[in-house]
Amino acid sequence: MKKLLLAFATLLCTLYIRAQSDSTVIYSADSTCTYKIPNKFNPHNEKNNEMFGVTIQCMVNTGKEATFKEIQLSVTDKYGKVLFKSNDQKQKWWSGMKDGQLAETGEYVWILTYKEKQKDNWYNKKHTGIFHIVY
């Protein structure tokens, strides 16, 4: 039982999350990759934060294989209605549209799920947070 609890505690502590003023940053267990998710965005802004999504940065030439796979980002309104869901990292993520119109100013929820490799095993990970649409 102690080994099981220790293993569970280790899994909980392997991902470091830091909230910054402009974004939330999630670090991989081996610190070779980060996910950066904005805390606010403006769909009207044509220069910065006009799309809501995840910026993934990984060190190259580390000699290690990928530590993340099956990445999915979802966005819901405050009532839990799914407004966006995608596992395609090459698309432009969420444009801020809700029912054919730009979403209202306010709080929305992001849900990031993926698998992370630790040693020889893959573990399911899920993180949620709140962001704001501002105009």
Backbone torsions as a table, in degrees:
resi	resn	phi	psi	omega
1	MET	NA	-40.8	179.1
2	LYS	-62.6	-39.8	178.9
3	LYS	-63.5	-39.9	179.0
4	LEU	-63.9	-44.9	179.1
5	LEU	-65.1	-39.3	178.4
6	LEU	-65.0	-42.4	177.7
7	ALA	-62.2	-42.1	179.4
8	PHE	-64.4	-44.0	179.1
9	ALA	-63.2	-38.3	178.2
10	THR	-62.7	-43.8	178.5
11	LEU	-61.8	-39.9	-179.5
12	LEU	-65.6	-30.6	-174.5
13	CYS	-94.6	-2.7	-174.2
14	THR	-79.8	-18.5	179.4
15	LEU	-109.3	126.7	-177.2
16	TYR	-104.1	125.6	-179.7
17	ILE	-116.8	132.5	-180.0
18	ARG	-129.7	125.9	175.8
19	ALA	-88.9	127.0	175.2
20	GLN	-109.6	174.5	-178.7
21	SER	-65.2	-31.6	-176.9
22	ASP	-107.8	-10.7	-176.4
23	SER	-163.4	167.1	171.6
24	THR	-107.5	133.2	-179.0
25	VAL	-116.2	129.8	177.7
26	ILE	-113.4	125.4	-179.2
27	TYR	-102.1	141.2	175.5
28	SER	-70.4	161.9	-178.4
29	ALA	-57.7	-36.2	-178.8
30	ASP	-96.4	6.6	176.9
31	SER	61.1	22.5	177.2
32	THR	-91.0	-16.5	-179.2
33	CYS	-134.1	150.9	172.9
34	THR	-133.9	148.7	169.8
35	TYR	-113.1	130.7	178.7
36	LYS	-119.1	124.7	-176.1
37	ILE	-124.2	124.3	-177.1
38	PRO	-68.1	149.4	177.1
39	ASN	-88.6	-13.8	176.1
40	LYS	-154.5	156.0	172.9
41	PHE	-156.4	159.5	-177.1
42	ASN	-124.4	106.0	-179.9
43	PRO	-59.3	-21.6	179.9
44	HIS	-82.5	-21.9	-175.4
45	ASN	-69.6	124.6	-177.1
46	GLU	-93.1	4.1	-178.0
47	LYS	-117.9	-48.0	-177.0
48	ASN	-132.2	140.4	175.2
49	ASN	56.0	36.0	177.1
50	GLU	-83.3	-12.0	175.8
51	MET	-127.0	138.4	177.7
52	PHE	-95.0	128.3	179.4
53	GLY	-174.1	-168.4	-176.4
54	VAL	-109.3	131.0	171.7
55	THR	-97.6	120.7	-178.1
56	ILE	-107.2	125.6	178.0
57	GLN	-127.7	125.1	177.3
58	CYS	-127.6	143.2	175.2
59	MET	-67.3	140.4	178.4
60	VAL	-99.1	161.2	177.7
61	ASN	57.4	37.5	177.5
62	THR	-85.7	-12.0	-177.6
63	GLY	80.6	4.5	-179.6
64	LYS	-108.0	154.0	175.0
65	GLU	-79.8	170.7	-178.6
66	ALA	-57.7	141.2	179.0
67	THR	-103.1	-7.1	179.0
68	PHE	-124.1	147.4	171.0
69	LYS	-157.6	168.5	178.9
70	GLU	51.6	52.6	-178.0
71	ILE	-81.9	132.2	177.9
72	GLN	-138.1	134.8	176.3
73	LEU	-116.4	131.6	175.2
74	SER	-124.7	149.5	175.1
75	VAL	-127.8	131.7	176.7
76	THR	-126.1	158.6	172.0
77	ASP	-82.5	-179.0	-176.0
78	LYS	-68.8	-10.6	178.2
79	TYR	-97.8	-1.0	178.2
80	GLY	93.5	2.7	178.2
81	LYS	-71.8	125.3	-179.7
82	VAL	-73.5	121.0	179.9
83	LEU	-100.5	-24.0	-176.8
84	PHE	-157.2	140.8	174.3
85	LYS	-153.2	130.0	179.6
86	SER	-156.4	146.8	171.4
87	ASN	-117.8	14.4	179.6
88	ASP	-98.6	100.6	-177.0
89	GLN	-70.7	-13.9	-178.1
90	LYS	-85.6	-15.2	178.6
91	GLN	-78.2	172.7	-174.1
92	LYS	-84.0	13.0	-179.6
93	TRP	64.6	-149.6	-170.4
94	TRP	-92.2	131.4	-177.4
95	SER	-89.1	-5.9	-178.6
96	GLY	93.9	11.1	-179.7
97	MET	-84.9	139.2	177.7
98	LYS	-138.3	116.5	-179.0
99	ASP	54.5	40.5	176.0
100	GLY	82.8	0.4	179.3
101	GLN	-130.3	161.8	175.8
102	LEU	-63.3	136.9	-179.2
103	ALA	-63.5	153.3	-179.7
104	GLU	-72.2	157.4	172.4
105	THR	-59.4	140.0	176.9
106	GLY	148.6	-167.5	-178.2
107	GLU	-90.9	141.2	176.0
108	TYR	-135.3	162.4	-176.8
109	VAL	-113.0	134.4	171.8
110	TRP	-108.6	145.8	178.2
111	ILE	-131.1	120.1	180.0
112	LEU	-114.7	121.1	176.2
113	THR	-122.8	149.1	179.5
114	TYR	-169.5	173.6	173.0
115	LYS	-111.0	136.1	178.7
116	GLU	-120.9	135.6	179.4
117	LYS	-89.2	128.9	174.4
118	GLN	-131.2	117.6	-172.8
119	LYS	58.6	-116.7	-177.6
120	ASP	-107.1	9.0	-175.7
121	ASN	-120.0	150.7	174.7
122	TRP	-102.6	133.8	-179.2
123	TYR	-121.7	138.9	175.3
124	ASN	-74.6	133.7	179.3
125	LYS	-126.2	145.8	178.0
126	LYS	-144.2	130.5	177.5
127	HIS	-132.1	143.8	177.0
128	THR	-130.2	156.5	177.4
129	GLY	-162.1	174.1	-179.5
130	ILE	-115.1	140.9	173.4
131	PHE	-135.7	166.0	-177.3
132	HIS	-119.4	139.5	167.7
133	ILE	-94.3	128.2	179.1
134	VAL	-126.8	145.2	176.8
135	TYR	-123.2	NA	NA
